[in-house]
Every structure is written in structure tokens, then in C-alpha cells.
Amino acid sequence: MDHADEQKLLWVKDPKEVWRLATVQSQTDAEVTVSGSTGAETLTLPLKDTAIYDISHSLPLDDLSRYNNLSEAPLLQGLKKRFDGQEIYTWTGDVLLSVNPYQDIPNLYTLDATPDDEEEDDDDDEANPPHVYSIARRALDAVIDPGTPQNQSVVISGESGAGKTEASKHVMRWLLNESSKLDSATDSSIQTRLMQSNVILEAFGNAKTVRNDNSSRFGKYIKMKYDASHTIIGAKTDHFLLEKSRLVNVARGERNYHAFYQLCAGLDEARKAELNLKPAKSYKMLNQGKTLTVSSVDDASEFAETCEAMTTLGITPEEQGQAFSILSGLLQLGNVKFAPKADGGHGVEPKFDNDEAFSMKSVASLLGVEENEFVLRLISKRTISGRGSMTAVDLDERTSSNNANALIKFVYGMLFEFIVNKINLSHATKEDQATSFVGILDIFGFEIFKANSFEQLC
């Protein structure tokens, strides 16, 4: 603490600012007395709640790893100062930190403003500003290095609402732009399909949370494939950890996946009648979060964009119709309840409270299964004896409801898998044509609920 005494300044924990600078008044081996936040009063606190201040902490650096005595305190204060000046990106060595501004910053993502390859100098800070495009450039430079080319991956992580999805799209957009500059003959349809795939993935894999109106509820790894001339010729998307629990349990102030609300708002009336589709407020899967709409989102308009993107990526009208039928069937299945049989018999039966519009016959038809067998599998289980005979065992209300919820999760998961496979088919290339790749890993952010399930933690 000798250095702090010399400087007479010290970082101290603060309930409002997290960390703030304070003037040292006196100190012992265990405690230090510093000026209060207003400068008039004093505050005594343990040394463990302080951090060393260095004169470098006051410098306007865009790489905070250049601070002496770097700790949480100067790191957070440095990020705050830059954020207040609308500089949302900051280097910490080779790692780029970003703070979501939740607003548009003019000219922040102007592709033409990035430095040309001929002008770039790795030792020149001005040629390597803290920006998501600089990360993309580093990755591409390593791939096209004539000496020792290496495949690269950009890892984008952070809590929910940090801006990971947008960052991954900006990396992809920059790489596509550079590919077209390297080879003017780059197939523009590839670029269109790659960007349109984001529209579909966000519709079926993103949802409104309390922190973010467009939060990715799954992780994805997109591999941008290059040929020998360093031109993007295709891509492959791998997905993981789709948050299926959201389908049947939506927290207050949040929504289920965008695709459901888009369908209810944007499908034409004739097709709604065919699918027995009602307004979003009619479904437990959509109304339990008490947030049917989002001020910044036009669900009907986004449904049209999703349909256009699906067509662009080769999902046929018939396949789109089947997907919409499945979504409608899942919404109706989410409304089913199980109660003791009305005739007093053993077991339970499905019912819909005060809603004659829904029925198990409708649900089975929309999902493409036979009604009686479908209902039987929900309310009973089959056991096989040692002699090979099969017996049906009636289930109670809770177990039957769990069966329905599990089926909703499984079917939606398979629909999502189908969509990702169709996207990959539209981006497919011959393996012998691809010589290198840049991967983009977008890890979905953790949400803290009142009750956190294992699915949320893993």
C-alpha cells in the first residue's frame, strides 16, 4: 500500500459507482480512512475493499491491458469513460470488450470506413482500432496469411443482452464484404442466403427476455468456408442448447419464441381458419408471461420477412405450411389439461377449459398423428411382462401433463433441427472446394430466474 500512500489516491468500493477514486486520509495494516463520495465526510473500510491507483489509470487508452496495476476498478472505470464518449469497444490485449449502447451510433458500422489492407500496419494503433471489424480482420488475415495460414474462430460470449447476436452478424457481414472485395465474382446469392439465415434462426431461436427484446436462446457455431482464392463459397451452422424449457414455462415480462407470435399476427385469415389458429392471448404458452407484444417489434411484418427468408433458403411452401401446422398444434397442446374421467372410470382424460374451439382431434390433425393412439400415449404407459404380454398403465394428471410438455419440447426441438438442416443445405459446398474457414461462435447468455433449472445451468 506504499504506492497508494505516495499517490494519496486509492480505488474504493462504492455501492453506487461499484468503484470510485478516493483520497487517503490515514491507514493501518488492516484499514484505511478515505474521503467520502462528497469529499466532506470520511469513510473507514478494510484494505480488502480497496485497489491500488496508478497514474496510468487516468490516461485515455483504448487498450486497458496497458494500465499498470490493472484490476477490476480501473477496468470498469475505463470502460465507463469510453462508453460515456460513445466508444463502446475497448481492447484488453487480444480480447475485445463491448458494452451494449441499446441505441444506434451513427457511422459505427460503416464498412467503407475500415482501413484497406495496403494501409494496415499491425504496430499502428490507428490501423487497429477497438472494433468488432478489427476482430474479424485479425481472423481473416490469419486465414489468408501466405506464410502459415491457419483456420480461425471468433468466440463471442457475455450475459444476456450484451449484444452477442448483433456482434456475430457484424462479423459475418464484414467477412462477406471483404470476400466480395477479394473476388468481384463472388456469388451474391451466397451472401444473401447467409444473411437471410439469421432471420430464420432468430424467429425460431430468439425470444424477448427481461433484459433483451431479441435474445438468442440457443448457441450456434457458424463456419464460413473459403476456397483457395480466399472467397466465401458456403457455410455450415451447428447449434446447441436450445432453451426448450421456455416453451412451457415463460417468466413474467418475457415471451416465448418469436415464431409463435409472428404466426398469430401475420398469417392470412384463410390459413388461420385452416389451422384453427387463434390470437396469441388464447394460448397458455404465449400469455403466461403477460407480455404478448413488444413496442419495438412488429410481429406481422417480421412474419413476412421470415417467410421470405425461408423461401430464399429453399424451404418450400409445402414445408413452410407443415411447420406452421406444427406450431399451431403445439400451441393448442399447450392448453390441454388432464382431469379424472367424467364417467368415473380409472385414469384421466384431456380437456380444454371453456374453449370449444380446441380439441385433441384438432391437435392430432395439426401434428399429423392418429387421435386415439396420440391420446392413449399421453395418459398411459405400456409395460411388457416377462412373458412378453403388454399392459397399459393409467397415469395421473401430473404425469400426463408432463408427457404433453415433454412432447412439446421434443417436437419443437426437431422442427428447429429441420430448419437448421435446410439452412445448411442452402449453404452447402463440395468439401474439396473448401480450403479454410473462419468460425463464429455465439454462446447464448445466461438468464437468472427465480427458479433455475438444470437446462438453464448446463
Contacts in CASP RR format, 6 or more apart in sequence:
PFRMAT RR
TARGET T0000
AUTHOR 0000-0000-0000
METHOD contacts of the structure
MODEL  1
MDHADEQKLLWVKDPKEVWRLATVQSQTDAEVTVSGSTGAETLTLPLKDT
AIYDISHSLPLDDLSRYNNLSEAPLLQGLKKRFDGQEIYTWTGDVLLSVN
PYQDIPNLYTLDATPDDEEEDDDDDEANPPHVYSIARRALDAVIDPGTPQ
NQSVVISGESGAGKTEASKHVMRWLLNESSKLDSATDSSIQTRLMQSNVI
LEAFGNAKTVRNDNSSRFGKYIKMKYDASHTIIGAKTDHFLLEKSRLVNV
ARGERNYHAFYQLCAGLDEARKAELNLKPAKSYKMLNQGKTLTVSSVDDA
SEFAETCEAMTTLGITPEEQGQAFSILSGLLQLGNVKFAPKADGGHGVEP
KFDNDEAFSMKSVASLLGVEENEFVLRLISKRTISGRGSMTAVDLDERTS
SNNANALIKFVYGMLFEFIVNKINLSHATKEDQATSFVGILDIFGFEIFK
ANSFEQLC
1 27 0 8 1.000
1 32 0 8 1.000
1 47 0 8 1.000
1 52 0 8 1.000
3 52 0 8 1.000
3 54 0 8 1.000
3 69 0 8 1.000
4 10 0 8 1.000
4 24 0 8 1.000
4 27 0 8 1.000
4 32 0 8 1.000
4 50 0 8 1.000
4 52 0 8 1.000
4 53 0 8 1.000
5 24 0 8 1.000
5 27 0 8 1.000
7 53 0 8 1.000
7 54 0 8 1.000
7 55 0 8 1.000
8 23 0 8 1.000
8 24 0 8 1.000
9 21 0 8 1.000
9 22 0 8 1.000
9 23 0 8 1.000
9 24 0 8 1.000
9 53 0 8 1.000
10 21 0 8 1.000
10 22 0 8 1.000
10 23 0 8 1.000
10 24 0 8 1.000
10 32 0 8 1.000
10 34 0 8 1.000
10 50 0 8 1.000
10 51 0 8 1.000
10 52 0 8 1.000
10 53 0 8 1.000
11 19 0 8 1.000
11 20 0 8 1.000
11 21 0 8 1.000
11 22 0 8 1.000
11 50 0 8 1.000
11 51 0 8 1.000
11 52 0 8 1.000
11 53 0 8 1.000
11 71 0 8 1.000
11 73 0 8 1.000
11 74 0 8 1.000
12 19 0 8 1.000
12 20 0 8 1.000
12 21 0 8 1.000
12 22 0 8 1.000
12 32 0 8 1.000
12 34 0 8 1.000
12 43 0 8 1.000
12 45 0 8 1.000
12 49 0 8 1.000
12 50 0 8 1.000
12 51 0 8 1.000
13 19 0 8 1.000
13 45 0 8 1.000
13 49 0 8 1.000
13 50 0 8 1.000
14 20 0 8 1.000
14 37 0 8 1.000
16 37 0 8 1.000
17 37 0 8 1.000
18 76 0 8 1.000
19 51 0 8 1.000
19 72 0 8 1.000
19 73 0 8 1.000
19 76 0 8 1.000
19 77 0 8 1.000
20 37 0 8 1.000
21 53 0 8 1.000
22 34 0 8 1.000
22 35 0 8 1.000
22 36 0 8 1.000
22 43 0 8 1.000
23 34 0 8 1.000
23 35 0 8 1.000
23 39 0 8 1.000
24 32 0 8 1.000
24 33 0 8 1.000
24 34 0 8 1.000
25 33 0 8 1.000
25 34 0 8 1.000
25 35 0 8 1.000
25 42 0 8 1.000
26 32 0 8 1.000
26 33 0 8 1.000
27 33 0 8 1.000
27 47 0 8 1.000
29 47 0 8 1.000
30 46 0 8 1.000
30 47 0 8 1.000
31 44 0 8 1.000
31 45 0 8 1.000
31 46 0 8 1.000
31 47 0 8 1.000
32 44 0 8 1.000
32 45 0 8 1.000
32 47 0 8 1.000
32 50 0 8 1.000
33 42 0 8 1.000
33 43 0 8 1.000
33 44 0 8 1.000
34 42 0 8 1.000
34 43 0 8 1.000
34 44 0 8 1.000
34 45 0 8 1.000
34 50 0 8 1.000
35 41 0 8 1.000
35 42 0 8 1.000
35 43 0 8 1.000
36 42 0 8 1.000
36 43 0 8 1.000
51 69 0 8 1.000
51 71 0 8 1.000
51 72 0 8 1.000
51 73 0 8 1.000
51 74 0 8 1.000
52 69 0 8 1.000
52 71 0 8 1.000
53 69 0 8 1.000
53 73 0 8 1.000
53 74 0 8 1.000
54 67 0 8 1.000
54 68 0 8 1.000
54 69 0 8 1.000
54 74 0 8 1.000
56 66 0 8 1.000
56 67 0 8 1.000
56 68 0 8 1.000
57 67 0 8 1.000
57 68 0 8 1.000
57 69 0 8 1.000
57 74 0 8 1.000
57 77 0 8 1.000
57 78 0 8 1.000
59 67 0 8 1.000
60 81 0 8 1.000
61 67 0 8 1.000
62 82 0 8 1.000
62 87 0 8 1.000
62 90 0 8 1.000
62 91 0 8 1.000
62 125 0 8 1.000
62 129 0 8 1.000
62 130 0 8 1.000
63 90 0 8 1.000
63 91 0 8 1.000
63 92 0 8 1.000
63 93 0 8 1.000
63 125 0 8 1.000
63 130 0 8 1.000
64 70 0 8 1.000
64 74 0 8 1.000
64 75 0 8 1.000
64 78 0 8 1.000
64 79 0 8 1.000
64 90 0 8 1.000
64 91 0 8 1.000
64 92 0 8 1.000
64 97 0 8 1.000
65 91 0 8 1.000
65 92 0 8 1.000
65 93 0 8 1.000
67 74 0 8 1.000
67 75 0 8 1.000
75 92 0 8 1.000
78 90 0 8 1.000
79 90 0 8 1.000
79 97 0 8 1.000
79 99 0 8 1.000
82 88 0 8 1.000
82 90 0 8 1.000
83 99 0 8 1.000
83 101 0 8 1.000
86 101 0 8 1.000
86 105 0 8 1.000
87 130 0 8 1.000
88 98 0 8 1.000
88 99 0 8 1.000
88 100 0 8 1.000
88 101 0 8 1.000
88 105 0 8 1.000
88 108 0 8 1.000
89 96 0 8 1.000
89 97 0 8 1.000
89 98 0 8 1.000
89 129 0 8 1.000
89 130 0 8 1.000
89 131 0 8 1.000
89 132 0 8 1.000
90 96 0 8 1.000
90 97 0 8 1.000
90 98 0 8 1.000
90 130 0 8 1.000
91 97 0 8 1.000
91 130 0 8 1.000
96 130 0 8 1.000
96 131 0 8 1.000
96 132 0 8 1.000
96 134 0 8 1.000
96 135 0 8 1.000
98 132 0 8 1.000
98 162 0 8 1.000
98 163 0 8 1.000
98 167 0 8 1.000
100 161 0 8 1.000
100 162 0 8 1.000
100 163 0 8 1.000
107 113 0 8 1.000
109 133 0 8 1.000
109 170 0 8 1.000
109 173 0 8 1.000
111 133 0 8 1.000
111 173 0 8 1.000
111 174 0 8 1.000
111 177 0 8 1.000
114 131 0 8 1.000
114 133 0 8 1.000
114 137 0 8 1.000
114 174 0 8 1.000
115 127 0 8 1.000
119 127 0 8 1.000
120 127 0 8 1.000
120 128 0 8 1.000
120 137 0 8 1.000
121 127 0 8 1.000
122 128 0 8 1.000
128 134 0 8 1.000
128 137 0 8 1.000
132 167 0 8 1.000
132 170 0 8 1.000
132 171 0 8 1.000
132 174 0 8 1.000
133 170 0 8 1.000
133 174 0 8 1.000
135 154 0 8 1.000
135 171 0 8 1.000
136 154 0 8 1.000
136 170 0 8 1.000
136 171 0 8 1.000
136 174 0 8 1.000
136 175 0 8 1.000
136 178 0 8 1.000
136 438 0 8 1.000
137 174 0 8 1.000
137 178 0 8 1.000
138 152 0 8 1.000
139 152 0 8 1.000
139 153 0 8 1.000
139 154 0 8 1.000
139 171 0 8 1.000
139 175 0 8 1.000
139 438 0 8 1.000
139 439 0 8 1.000
140 152 0 8 1.000
140 175 0 8 1.000
140 178 0 8 1.000
140 230 0 8 1.000
140 438 0 8 1.000
142 149 0 8 1.000
142 150 0 8 1.000
142 152 0 8 1.000
143 149 0 8 1.000
143 150 0 8 1.000
143 151 0 8 1.000
143 152 0 8 1.000
143 226 0 8 1.000
143 230 0 8 1.000
143 436 0 8 1.000
143 437 0 8 1.000
143 438 0 8 1.000
144 226 0 8 1.000
144 230 0 8 1.000
144 436 0 8 1.000
149 436 0 8 1.000
151 436 0 8 1.000
151 437 0 8 1.000
151 438 0 8 1.000
151 439 0 8 1.000
152 437 0 8 1.000
152 438 0 8 1.000
152 439 0 8 1.000
153 221 0 8 1.000
153 438 0 8 1.000
153 439 0 8 1.000
153 440 0 8 1.000
153 441 0 8 1.000
154 168 0 8 1.000
154 171 0 8 1.000
154 438 0 8 1.000
154 439 0 8 1.000
154 440 0 8 1.000
154 441 0 8 1.000
155 441 0 8 1.000
155 443 0 8 1.000
156 164 0 8 1.000
156 167 0 8 1.000
156 168 0 8 1.000
156 171 0 8 1.000
156 440 0 8 1.000
156 441 0 8 1.000
156 442 0 8 1.000
156 443 0 8 1.000
157 164 0 8 1.000
157 441 0 8 1.000
157 443 0 8 1.000
157 445 0 8 1.000
158 164 0 8 1.000
158 443 0 8 1.000
158 445 0 8 1.000
159 211 0 8 1.000
159 445 0 8 1.000
159 446 0 8 1.000
160 209 0 8 1.000
160 211 0 8 1.000
160 212 0 8 1.000
160 215 0 8 1.000
160 444 0 8 1.000
160 445 0 8 1.000
160 446 0 8 1.000
160 447 0 8 1.000
161 209 0 8 1.000
161 211 0 8 1.000
161 212 0 8 1.000
161 215 0 8 1.000
161 445 0 8 1.000
162 445 0 8 1.000
163 212 0 8 1.000
164 216 0 8 1.000
164 442 0 8 1.000
164 443 0 8 1.000
164 444 0 8 1.000
164 445 0 8 1.000
165 202 0 8 1.000
165 206 0 8 1.000
165 214 0 8 1.000
165 215 0 8 1.000
165 216 0 8 1.000
165 442 0 8 1.000
167 442 0 8 1.000
168 220 0 8 1.000
168 222 0 8 1.000
168 440 0 8 1.000
168 442 0 8 1.000
169 195 0 8 1.000
169 198 0 8 1.000
171 440 0 8 1.000
172 194 0 8 1.000
172 195 0 8 1.000
172 198 0 8 1.000
172 222 0 8 1.000
172 224 0 8 1.000
172 440 0 8 1.000
173 195 0 8 1.000
175 224 0 8 1.000
175 232 0 8 1.000
175 438 0 8 1.000
176 191 0 8 1.000
176 194 0 8 1.000
176 195 0 8 1.000
176 232 0 8 1.000
179 186 0 8 1.000
179 191 0 8 1.000
179 226 0 8 1.000
179 230 0 8 1.000
179 231 0 8 1.000
179 232 0 8 1.000
180 186 0 8 1.000
180 188 0 8 1.000
180 191 0 8 1.000
182 229 0 8 1.000
182 230 0 8 1.000
182 231 0 8 1.000
183 229 0 8 1.000
183 230 0 8 1.000
183 231 0 8 1.000
185 231 0 8 1.000
186 231 0 8 1.000
186 232 0 8 1.000
187 233 0 8 1.000
190 232 0 8 1.000
190 233 0 8 1.000
190 234 0 8 1.000
190 427 0 8 1.000
191 232 0 8 1.000
192 312 0 8 1.000
193 312 0 8 1.000
193 313 0 8 1.000
193 426 0 8 1.000
193 427 0 8 1.000
194 224 0 8 1.000
194 232 0 8 1.000
194 234 0 8 1.000
194 235 0 8 1.000
194 427 0 8 1.000
196 308 0 8 1.000
196 309 0 8 1.000
196 312 0 8 1.000
196 313 0 8 1.000
197 235 0 8 1.000
197 237 0 8 1.000
197 309 0 8 1.000
197 313 0 8 1.000
197 423 0 8 1.000
197 426 0 8 1.000
197 427 0 8 1.000
199 305 0 8 1.000
199 306 0 8 1.000
199 308 0 8 1.000
199 309 0 8 1.000
200 306 0 8 1.000
200 309 0 8 1.000
200 310 0 8 1.000
200 313 0 8 1.000
200 419 0 8 1.000
200 423 0 8 1.000
201 220 0 8 1.000
201 237 0 8 1.000
201 419 0 8 1.000
201 420 0 8 1.000
201 423 0 8 1.000
202 214 0 8 1.000
202 216 0 8 1.000
202 258 0 8 1.000
203 257 0 8 1.000
203 258 0 8 1.000
203 259 0 8 1.000
203 262 0 8 1.000
203 302 0 8 1.000
203 306 0 8 1.000
204 257 0 8 1.000
204 258 0 8 1.000
204 259 0 8 1.000
204 415 0 8 1.000
204 416 0 8 1.000
204 419 0 8 1.000
205 216 0 8 1.000
205 217 0 8 1.000
205 218 0 8 1.000
205 242 0 8 1.000
205 257 0 8 1.000
205 258 0 8 1.000
205 259 0 8 1.000
205 416 0 8 1.000
206 214 0 8 1.000
206 215 0 8 1.000
206 216 0 8 1.000
206 217 0 8 1.000
206 257 0 8 1.000
206 258 0 8 1.000
207 215 0 8 1.000
207 217 0 8 1.000
207 243 0 8 1.000
207 246 0 8 1.000
207 254 0 8 1.000
207 255 0 8 1.000
207 256 0 8 1.000
207 257 0 8 1.000
207 258 0 8 1.000
208 214 0 8 1.000
208 215 0 8 1.000
208 253 0 8 1.000
208 254 0 8 1.000
208 255 0 8 1.000
208 258 0 8 1.000
208 291 0 8 1.000
208 294 0 8 1.000
208 297 0 8 1.000
209 215 0 8 1.000
209 251 0 8 1.000
209 254 0 8 1.000
209 447 0 8 1.000
210 251 0 8 1.000
210 253 0 8 1.000
210 254 0 8 1.000
210 447 0 8 1.000
211 447 0 8 1.000
213 294 0 8 1.000
213 296 0 8 1.000
213 297 0 8 1.000
214 258 0 8 1.000
214 297 0 8 1.000
215 444 0 8 1.000
215 445 0 8 1.000
215 447 0 8 1.000
216 442 0 8 1.000
216 444 0 8 1.000
216 445 0 8 1.000
217 242 0 8 1.000
217 243 0 8 1.000
217 246 0 8 1.000
217 257 0 8 1.000
217 444 0 8 1.000
218 239 0 8 1.000
218 240 0 8 1.000
218 241 0 8 1.000
218 242 0 8 1.000
218 243 0 8 1.000
218 416 0 8 1.000
218 444 0 8 1.000
219 239 0 8 1.000
219 240 0 8 1.000
219 241 0 8 1.000
219 242 0 8 1.000
219 442 0 8 1.000
219 443 0 8 1.000
219 444 0 8 1.000
220 237 0 8 1.000
220 238 0 8 1.000
220 239 0 8 1.000
220 240 0 8 1.000
220 441 0 8 1.000
220 442 0 8 1.000
221 237 0 8 1.000
221 238 0 8 1.000
221 239 0 8 1.000
221 240 0 8 1.000
221 439 0 8 1.000
221 440 0 8 1.000
221 441 0 8 1.000
221 442 0 8 1.000
222 235 0 8 1.000
222 236 0 8 1.000
222 237 0 8 1.000
222 439 0 8 1.000
222 440 0 8 1.000
222 442 0 8 1.000
223 235 0 8 1.000
223 236 0 8 1.000
223 237 0 8 1.000
223 238 0 8 1.000
223 437 0 8 1.000
223 438 0 8 1.000
223 439 0 8 1.000
224 232 0 8 1.000
224 234 0 8 1.000
224 235 0 8 1.000
224 437 0 8 1.000
224 438 0 8 1.000
224 439 0 8 1.000
224 440 0 8 1.000
225 232 0 8 1.000
225 233 0 8 1.000
225 234 0 8 1.000
225 235 0 8 1.000
225 236 0 8 1.000
225 429 0 8 1.000
225 434 0 8 1.000
225 436 0 8 1.000
225 437 0 8 1.000
226 232 0 8 1.000
226 233 0 8 1.000
226 434 0 8 1.000
226 435 0 8 1.000
226 436 0 8 1.000
226 437 0 8 1.000
226 438 0 8 1.000
227 233 0 8 1.000
227 433 0 8 1.000
227 434 0 8 1.000
227 435 0 8 1.000
228 435 0 8 1.000
230 436 0 8 1.000
233 429 0 8 1.000
233 433 0 8 1.000
233 434 0 8 1.000
234 427 0 8 1.000
234 428 0 8 1.000
234 429 0 8 1.000
234 434 0 8 1.000
235 424 0 8 1.000
235 427 0 8 1.000
236 424 0 8 1.000
236 427 0 8 1.000
236 428 0 8 1.000
237 420 0 8 1.000
237 423 0 8 1.000
237 424 0 8 1.000
237 427 0 8 1.000
239 416 0 8 1.000
239 417 0 8 1.000
239 420 0 8 1.000
241 444 0 8 1.000
241 458 0 8 1.000
242 413 0 8 1.000
242 416 0 8 1.000
243 444 0 8 1.000
243 455 0 8 1.000
243 456 0 8 1.000
244 409 0 8 1.000
244 412 0 8 1.000
244 413 0 8 1.000
244 455 0 8 1.000
245 409 0 8 1.000
245 453 0 8 1.000
245 455 0 8 1.000
245 456 0 8 1.000
246 254 0 8 1.000
246 256 0 8 1.000
246 257 0 8 1.000
247 256 0 8 1.000
247 257 0 8 1.000
247 285 0 8 1.000
247 330 0 8 1.000
247 405 0 8 1.000
247 408 0 8 1.000
247 409 0 8 1.000
247 412 0 8 1.000
248 285 0 8 1.000
248 334 0 8 1.000
248 405 0 8 1.000
248 408 0 8 1.000
248 409 0 8 1.000
249 288 0 8 1.000
250 256 0 8 1.000
250 285 0 8 1.000
250 286 0 8 1.000
250 288 0 8 1.000
250 289 0 8 1.000
251 289 0 8 1.000
251 449 0 8 1.000
251 450 0 8 1.000
252 289 0 8 1.000
252 290 0 8 1.000
252 291 0 8 1.000
253 289 0 8 1.000
253 290 0 8 1.000
253 291 0 8 1.000
254 289 0 8 1.000
254 291 0 8 1.000
255 261 0 8 1.000
255 286 0 8 1.000
255 289 0 8 1.000
255 291 0 8 1.000
255 292 0 8 1.000
255 294 0 8 1.000
256 285 0 8 1.000
256 286 0 8 1.000
257 412 0 8 1.000
258 297 0 8 1.000
258 299 0 8 1.000
258 302 0 8 1.000
259 306 0 8 1.000
259 327 0 8 1.000
260 280 0 8 1.000
260 283 0 8 1.000
260 285 0 8 1.000
260 286 0 8 1.000
260 327 0 8 1.000
260 331 0 8 1.000
261 280 0 8 1.000
261 286 0 8 1.000
261 292 0 8 1.000
261 293 0 8 1.000
261 299 0 8 1.000
262 299 0 8 1.000
262 300 0 8 1.000
262 302 0 8 1.000
262 303 0 8 1.000
262 306 0 8 1.000
263 277 0 8 1.000
263 303 0 8 1.000
263 324 0 8 1.000
263 327 0 8 1.000
263 328 0 8 1.000
264 277 0 8 1.000
264 278 0 8 1.000
264 279 0 8 1.000
264 280 0 8 1.000
264 286 0 8 1.000
264 299 0 8 1.000
265 280 0 8 1.000
265 299 0 8 1.000
265 300 0 8 1.000
265 303 0 8 1.000
266 299 0 8 1.000
266 300 0 8 1.000
266 303 0 8 1.000
266 304 0 8 1.000
267 275 0 8 1.000
267 277 0 8 1.000
267 303 0 8 1.000
267 324 0 8 1.000
271 277 0 8 1.000
271 324 0 8 1.000
275 324 0 8 1.000
275 325 0 8 1.000
275 328 0 8 1.000
275 329 0 8 1.000
275 366 0 8 1.000
276 328 0 8 1.000
276 332 0 8 1.000
276 357 0 8 1.000
276 358 0 8 1.000
276 362 0 8 1.000
276 366 0 8 1.000
277 328 0 8 1.000
277 331 0 8 1.000
278 357 0 8 1.000
280 286 0 8 1.000
280 287 0 8 1.000
280 292 0 8 1.000
281 287 0 8 1.000
281 292 0 8 1.000
282 335 0 8 1.000
282 355 0 8 1.000
283 331 0 8 1.000
283 332 0 8 1.000
283 334 0 8 1.000
283 335 0 8 1.000
284 334 0 8 1.000
284 335 0 8 1.000
285 330 0 8 1.000
285 331 0 8 1.000
285 334 0 8 1.000
285 335 0 8 1.000
285 408 0 8 1.000
286 292 0 8 1.000
286 331 0 8 1.000
293 299 0 8 1.000
307 320 0 8 1.000
310 320 0 8 1.000
311 317 0 8 1.000
311 320 0 8 1.000
312 426 0 8 1.000
313 422 0 8 1.000
313 423 0 8 1.000
313 426 0 8 1.000
314 422 0 8 1.000
314 425 0 8 1.000
314 426 0 8 1.000
315 323 0 8 1.000
315 419 0 8 1.000
315 422 0 8 1.000
319 422 0 8 1.000
323 415 0 8 1.000
323 418 0 8 1.000
323 419 0 8 1.000
325 366 0 8 1.000
325 367 0 8 1.000
325 368 0 8 1.000
326 366 0 8 1.000
326 367 0 8 1.000
326 411 0 8 1.000
326 415 0 8 1.000
327 415 0 8 1.000
328 366 0 8 1.000
329 362 0 8 1.000
329 363 0 8 1.000
329 366 0 8 1.000
329 367 0 8 1.000
330 367 0 8 1.000
330 408 0 8 1.000
330 411 0 8 1.000
330 412 0 8 1.000
332 358 0 8 1.000
332 362 0 8 1.000
332 363 0 8 1.000
332 366 0 8 1.000
333 363 0 8 1.000
333 367 0 8 1.000
333 404 0 8 1.000
333 407 0 8 1.000
333 408 0 8 1.000
334 404 0 8 1.000
334 405 0 8 1.000
334 408 0 8 1.000
335 352 0 8 1.000
335 353 0 8 1.000
335 355 0 8 1.000
335 358 0 8 1.000
336 350 0 8 1.000
336 351 0 8 1.000
336 352 0 8 1.000
336 358 0 8 1.000
336 360 0 8 1.000
336 363 0 8 1.000
336 404 0 8 1.000
337 350 0 8 1.000
337 351 0 8 1.000
337 352 0 8 1.000
337 353 0 8 1.000
337 397 0 8 1.000
337 401 0 8 1.000
338 348 0 8 1.000
338 349 0 8 1.000
338 350 0 8 1.000
338 351 0 8 1.000
338 378 0 8 1.000
338 379 0 8 1.000
338 397 0 8 1.000
338 400 0 8 1.000
338 401 0 8 1.000
338 404 0 8 1.000
339 348 0 8 1.000
339 349 0 8 1.000
339 351 0 8 1.000
339 397 0 8 1.000
340 347 0 8 1.000
340 348 0 8 1.000
340 349 0 8 1.000
340 397 0 8 1.000
341 347 0 8 1.000
341 348 0 8 1.000
341 349 0 8 1.000
342 349 0 8 1.000
346 394 0 8 1.000
347 379 0 8 1.000
347 380 0 8 1.000
347 394 0 8 1.000
347 395 0 8 1.000
347 396 0 8 1.000
348 379 0 8 1.000
348 394 0 8 1.000
348 395 0 8 1.000
348 396 0 8 1.000
348 397 0 8 1.000
348 400 0 8 1.000
349 375 0 8 1.000
349 379 0 8 1.000
350 360 0 8 1.000
350 375 0 8 1.000
350 378 0 8 1.000
350 379 0 8 1.000
350 400 0 8 1.000
350 404 0 8 1.000
352 358 0 8 1.000
352 359 0 8 1.000
360 371 0 8 1.000
360 374 0 8 1.000
360 375 0 8 1.000
361 371 0 8 1.000
363 374 0 8 1.000
364 370 0 8 1.000
364 371 0 8 1.000
364 374 0 8 1.000
364 375 0 8 1.000
365 371 0 8 1.000
367 374 0 8 1.000
367 411 0 8 1.000
376 392 0 8 1.000
377 403 0 8 1.000
378 400 0 8 1.000
378 403 0 8 1.000
378 404 0 8 1.000
378 407 0 8 1.000
379 394 0 8 1.000
379 395 0 8 1.000
379 400 0 8 1.000
379 403 0 8 1.000
380 392 0 8 1.000
380 393 0 8 1.000
380 394 0 8 1.000
380 395 0 8 1.000
381 392 0 8 1.000
381 393 0 8 1.000
381 395 0 8 1.000
382 390 0 8 1.000
382 391 0 8 1.000
382 392 0 8 1.000
382 393 0 8 1.000
383 390 0 8 1.000
383 391 0 8 1.000
383 393 0 8 1.000
384 390 0 8 1.000
384 391 0 8 1.000
385 391 0 8 1.000
395 403 0 8 1.000
446 456 0 8 1.000
447 456 0 8 1.000
449 456 0 8 1.000
END
